[in-house]
Amino acid sequence: MTTETAPTSARQSTLRASNLALVARTVCASARPLSRADVAAATSMTRATASRLVDELVAAGVLGETEPGTAAGRGRPATPLVPGSGPAALGLQINAGFIAVRVIDLRGRVAAETLEYGDLVGSDPLRTLARLGELSARVLDGLPAGLRLVGAGLALPGIVSGDTLLRAPNLGWSDVRAADLLGGRALRGLPLTVDNEASLAARTVAELAPGRPGPFADFVYLSGEIGIGGAAVLGGEVMRGRHGWAGEIGHVCVDPAGPACRCGSTGCLETYLGRDALLAAAGLTSESSLAQLAELAHGGDARASTALSASARALAVALGGVINVLDIPTVVLGGHLAHLVKALRPELEEQLRARVLSARWTPPRIQAAEPVPAPGATGAAYRELAAVLADPVRWL
């Protein structure tokens, strides 16, 4: 005699896991708190099934409850559901100008953070990662009770493979195994995921909070600092390419006869659009701000205006090719580029209308990213928290 107990049990277990994930994602994706009845309606589950799954997720801290409002009709008011405050993730970032540590919970709230600014171009990887480890340990030592860390992510400005930074031209680093250099206290036994800074920063545009969609599902993201990083996002997901190295817009050549780039090529976009390059072209020092540059150009300063015009043309060359190839006409500028959107937009959009084949029907749009401190660290934490929403059973 045969039995179907094991296969049936496996199917039931898989269905429960899938339904728990669906309920968790539904609540976290909503812009307003949902009731259990709302969850049942949104997921096409019975009220009893939805309530049972919600209770499990609330007990585990994956979802939370808030005080019910005033009932509009008969009966008791429904208890609103929100993302839980228990699960949290550690986001780390090293850029050419700062190192950052952020702990973010499933509601998107920053539980603790620290940022340390400095010039890290040409820095020693061992010393810099050790310093990041010290800051991380200090932040984790001061975390409030009740948080449960689910993962750690590190954002680095370069090409990453697995846990190894293969090359970061603006840091001057190559073949760096970050996890080995951070130290045990920095991670508290958490597995570390290492990824490109711009790819992770793009998540802060694609998601307003973990699991909650942002205003654009499809966009090209540019991250501006000393260098220029980039990512293409389609359907809310970063397009990674065969090896995970897609999006290096800063190293698209806009003029083969242009200035030498730290990457070894010439005429790369970041030699025109990087922060230091822009300030130098405008006759300003590296201590100057981009706001000063924009103000000078607005006031008619010839050198500042020429610098912005040259950068707009260079950006149009790079973006025109990207939009023609990928058919993603929305462009979001982050980092220092967000401060220059108003100054760059008129000439940039005019140039793109001439360079983008489909511009007559779908004109490219240039948007500024919302200001987010250390967006790479924030995106790294979001990425770790996405694992909770994808498989909440692991955290029950």
N, C-alpha and C positions, 0 to 999 in steps of 0.2 A: 504494500500500500504506500502511496506517495502523499506528500503533504505540500501545501502551498504557503505554509506559515511564514517561512523566511522571506520569500519574494514579496508576499503581501505586506509583511512588516516593513520591509525596505521601502516599498512604494509609499506606505503611509508616512514613514519617517521623512522621506523626500518631499512629500506633499506638505507636511507640517512645516518643514524648513522653508520651503518656497513661500508658503502663506505668511509665515512670520516675517520674512524679508519684505513681502509685498505690503504688509501692514506698516512696518517700520518706515519704508520708503514713502508711503502715502502720507503719513503724518509729517515726516521731515520735509517733504516737498511742498507742503501747503503753506501759503502765506498767512493763513489764519489758523488758530487752534481748531481742531476737529473734535466732534463728539464720537462716541462709539457707533452711533447710528450713521454719522457721516462716513466713517471708515467702511462700514458694511455696504453702504450705497456705492462708494467709490471703487470698492474692490469686488462687487457683486457676490459677497459672502452673505450668509445668514447672520442675523443680529447675534445669535448665540455663538456662532463660530468666531465672528469678529471680536466679540467681548471677551471670549476665552483667550484668544491670542493677544489682545491688548493687555489683559491682566498679567500674562506671562512676561510681556515686554516691560510693563511698569514695574513688576517685582524685581526685574533684573536691572532696572535703571536705564534701559535703552529708550524707553518713553517715560514721560512724566505727566502729572496731572496738575492743573491749576484750579483755583477757586471757581466754582460755577457762577455764572451770571444770573441775572434776574429772569425767571421764567416768563415767557410771553403768553403762554397758554396754561392749560391744566397740567398738574403733576409737577414733579421736582425738576429743576433745571438740569440740563446735561452737564457732565463734568468735562471741561475742555482738555484735550490731549496736546502735548507739545513734545519736542525731542527731549530726551533725558539729559540730566546734568551729570550723570556718573561717568560714562566713558569719555576719555580725553586722549589727545595724542600730542606727542612732542615734535615740534617742527624746528629744524635748525637751518641756518643759512650762512654761507660765506660768500661775500661779493668783494669786488675790488676796493670798496669803500667802507665796509662794515661787516660785523658778524652779529648774528641774532639768534635768540632762543625764544620760542613761544610755545606755551601749552594752551591748547584750544579744546573746548568741550564740544559735545555733539550739537549744542545749540548755536555754535559759532562764537561763543564768548571766550575772551582771552582770560584764562585763569591765572596766568603768571607770564612774565616776559622780561627780557633784558636785551638791549641793543648797545653795541660798543662800536663807535666809529673810529676809523683810522685808514691810513694808506696801506693797502695790502698787496699792491702791485710788486711783484718780485719777492714776496714774503717767503719765509721758510715754512713748508707744509707742516713739519713736525711741531714747530712752535705755535703756529696758528691754530691747528686742530687741537693741540693741547689746551690752548687758551679757550677755545670753544667748549672743550670738555669741562673746564673749570666753571665756566659760566652756566653750562647745563646742569652740572651737579648742584650749584648754588640755587638755581631756580627750582629744581626738583626737591631739594631739602626744604624749601619754603612753601610747598604746595598745600592748599587747604585739604582737610580730611574729607574723605568720601569720593575723591576722584580715583578712577581706575584707568591707568595708562594702558592703551591697547596697541601702541606702536610708535615708532620714531622714524622720521624722514629727514634727509639732509639735502638741501638745494645747493648746487655748485654751478658756477658759470662756465660750463664747458661740455665736452663730450664724455659721456658716462657709459660704462659697460659693467653691468652687475653692481658690485660694490666698489668699483675702481674708477677714479677719474682719469681718463686716458690723456686728456689735454685741456688745459684752460689757458689760452694765450695771454689773457689780461692779468692773470695771477702769475704766469710763468711756471705753472705746475704741469708735470707729466707723470703718469703711472703712479698715482697716489691711492693707496687702499685706506680710505677714510676711517672705516670702522676700527681698523687696527690701531690707529693713532689717537682716537678719541679717548680711550680709556673706559674701564668698566663702570666707574661711578657716573659717568656722563649718560649712560643709557639704561642703567638699572636692570640689565638683563634683557632689555627689549631688542628684538631684531631691528636692524637699521636698513632702510631703503634709501638708496642714493639716486638722485635724478638731476636732470638739467634744470637750472633756476627758472628759465623762461617758461618751460613746459609746466612747471609747478605753479608759477605765478599766474599763468593763464587760467588755472582752475579758480582763482579768486574772481575772475570775470564770468566764467561759466557757471559758478555757484555763488550765491549770496551768503550761504551757510552750508555746512555739510548736507548734501542731498537736496538742497533747494535751488532750483534753476535760476540763473541770472537772466538779464534782459536779452542776451544774444546766445543763440544755440550754435551759430556758425560765424566764425570771425577769424581774422588774422591778428595775432597779438605781437606787439613789439615791446620789449623791455629795454629801457634806456638807462645806462649808467656810463661808466668809462667806455664800455663796449656796448654792443647792441645784440640782444638775444631775441629770439622769436619762436612762435609756435602757431600752427594752424589747427583750429578747433572745428570739428564737424559733428553736429548732433550732440554737442556738449562734451565730446571726448577729444582729447588731444591726438592728432595724427602723428604717429611715432616713426613710421618708416621701418625698413627691414631690420635695422640694428638699433632703433630707438634714437637715432641722431637727427631726425627731421627737424626743420625749423630754424636752421642757422642762417637767418636772413642777414644778420650783421656781416656775414662773410660772402654775400653775393657781390660780385664785382660790378660796379656801376661805371668804372672807367679804367680800362687796362693800363693806361698811362698815368693813373693817379698815384697818390702817396703810398708808401710802403706800409703794410699792416703788420701787427704783431704776429699774425698767423703765418706770415711768410709770403703772402700774396701781395698784390698791389691794387689800389683803387677799391677796396672793400667799402661797403656802405658805412661801417662804423668809423672809417677814417674821415668821413664828412659829418656824421651824425652823432658820434660819441660825445659825451659831455665835454671832456677836455679839448677835443678837436673843435667843437663849436665855439667854445670860449676863446680859444687861441685865434681862430679865424676872425673873431669879432674884436681882437685886440685886448681881451680881458684876461685876467689871471685865473688860475684854477681855483682860487678862493672866492671868486665872484659867483653869483647865483644866476640861474637861468632866468629868473624874474628880472634881474638887471638887464640881461641881454634883450629880453622881449621889450622892456621899457625903453631901452635905447633905440631899438628898431622902430618902435611906435612913435618915438619922438623925432625920427628922421635921421638918426645917426647912420651915415653911409656905410661904414664898415660893418656894423651890426646887421643892417639890412641886407648887405651883400652876403654875409655869412648865412643868414637864415634862408635867403633865396637859393644859394648853392646847395644847402642841405635839403630844401624842399625838392629841388630838381633831382638830387641823388636818390632821395626816398621814393620819388615818383618812378624812377627807372626800376628800382628794385621791386616796389609793390606792383607796378604794372605787369611785370613778368609773373609774379606770384598769383595775382588775380586772374590773369589770362589762363594760367595753367590749372588753377584749382577751382575757379568759379566761386570764390568767396569774397564778395565785394565790401563787407564790413571790416574796417580796420580799427583796432583799439590800441591806443598808444599809452604805455605805462612808464613808470619811472620818471626820469627828468623830461621825457618827451610829452608826458601829460601836461606839463606846465607850458608847453609851446604849441599846443593844439590850435589856439586862436591865432597865433602868429603864423603858423605853417599852413593852416587849412585853405585859405583862398588860393594860393599858388599851387599847393599840392593837389587840390581837387581839380583845378584847371588842367594841370599836367596829366592827371589820371584820366580825365575825359578824352584826352587825345590819345593816350596810350592803351587804354583798356577797350578791347573790341566790343564788349557788351555794354559799354557805359551809356549808350543812347537809350537803352531800355532799363538798365539797372545801374544808375550812377553809383560809384563807390562812395561810401560814407566813412568819415573820419571821426572817431569818438575818443574822448579821454577816459582812461580808467579811473575809477574811484580811488582816492588815496588810501592805500593799505600799507601800514608799516611792515617792512620785510615780507613782501608778497610771496617770495619763494618759500619762506618758512611757514607762512600761513597755508599755502597750497600743499606743502608737504604734510602738514597736520590733517588737512582735508582729505588727502589721499589715504592716509591711514584710517581715518574714521569711515571712509567709504566701505572699508572691509567689514565694519560692524553692520552697516545697512545691507550689505550683500549677503551676509551669513550671520544673523544675530544669534543663531543657535549656539555658536561657540562661546557666547558671553552670558548665556542663561545659567 
